[in-house]
């Protein structure tokens, strides 16, 4: 099963924790490959070092884009 969850982190509350719980539950009953954001790497590797997880690393262009959006939408 391919599970794509940008927010999947056992150390954080709210949506990232819910995403993690879903991943954790599905991994118990199916062969799961998780795709998630690189910011979740440290927390997931502590618990799931040998699991099939691919981490999305934002490109420089993506970082500049979000930085620009933050500047123009912040009052």
Backbone torsions as a table, in degrees:
resi	resn	phi	psi	omega
1	UNK	NA	134.7	175.7
2	UNK	-99.5	122.5	-178.2
3	UNK	-119.0	115.2	-179.6
4	UNK	-106.8	111.0	-177.1
5	UNK	-138.5	105.3	179.2
6	UNK	-60.9	-41.3	-178.3
7	UNK	-105.0	103.1	-177.7
8	UNK	-151.0	92.0	-173.3
9	UNK	-146.4	119.2	-178.8
10	UNK	-72.0	-14.5	-178.7
11	UNK	-91.1	-9.5	-176.8
12	UNK	-109.2	161.4	180.0
13	UNK	-94.2	175.7	172.5
14	UNK	64.7	-133.4	-172.6
15	UNK	-57.8	-45.1	179.0
16	UNK	-60.1	-36.5	179.0
17	UNK	-71.5	-39.2	176.6
18	UNK	-62.5	-44.4	177.1
19	UNK	-58.6	-43.1	178.8
20	UNK	-63.2	-43.8	-179.7
21	UNK	-61.4	-38.7	177.1
22	UNK	-63.3	-47.3	178.3
23	UNK	-58.8	-47.5	-178.5
24	UNK	-59.2	-44.3	-178.8
25	UNK	-67.0	-45.3	-179.4
26	UNK	-66.8	-35.0	-179.8
27	UNK	-65.1	-21.9	178.3
28	UNK	-74.3	-25.3	-174.1
29	UNK	-117.2	-6.0	-177.8
30	UNK	-147.1	162.6	174.2
31	UNK	-82.4	106.5	-172.1
32	UNK	-111.6	134.8	167.4
33	UNK	-110.7	122.7	-177.7
34	UNK	-101.3	135.5	171.1
35	UNK	-118.0	122.3	-176.3
36	UNK	-146.7	170.6	-179.0
37	UNK	-70.4	149.1	-178.1
38	UNK	-60.4	-26.2	-179.3
39	UNK	-64.7	-14.4	179.5
40	UNK	-91.8	-4.6	-172.2
41	UNK	-56.3	-54.1	-174.2
42	UNK	-58.4	-46.3	-177.8
43	UNK	-66.9	-41.3	-178.7
44	UNK	-72.2	-35.8	-178.7
45	UNK	-69.9	-25.1	175.8
46	UNK	-63.3	-34.9	-173.5
47	UNK	-104.6	-34.6	-172.2
48	UNK	-126.2	49.8	-175.3
49	UNK	-59.1	-31.8	-175.8
50	UNK	-101.9	4.6	-179.5
51	UNK	-78.1	162.9	178.1
52	UNK	-84.1	98.2	-179.4
53	UNK	-132.0	130.6	174.9
54	UNK	-111.3	132.5	-177.4
55	UNK	-106.5	128.8	177.6
56	UNK	-85.6	120.9	178.4
57	UNK	-103.3	122.3	-179.0
58	UNK	-65.0	140.3	177.9
59	UNK	-77.3	167.3	177.1
60	UNK	-61.5	-39.1	179.2
61	UNK	-63.2	-41.6	178.9
62	UNK	-64.0	-41.7	178.9
63	UNK	-63.4	-42.5	178.5
64	UNK	-64.2	-40.6	179.7
65	UNK	-60.2	-48.9	-179.9
66	UNK	-68.9	-32.5	175.2
67	UNK	-64.0	-43.7	177.3
68	UNK	-61.6	-46.5	179.9
69	UNK	-61.2	-38.8	178.3
70	UNK	-62.9	-42.8	-179.1
71	UNK	-65.0	-40.1	-175.2
72	UNK	-84.4	-13.2	-179.1
73	UNK	-108.3	-2.8	-179.8
74	UNK	-95.3	130.9	-178.5
75	UNK	-94.1	NA	NA
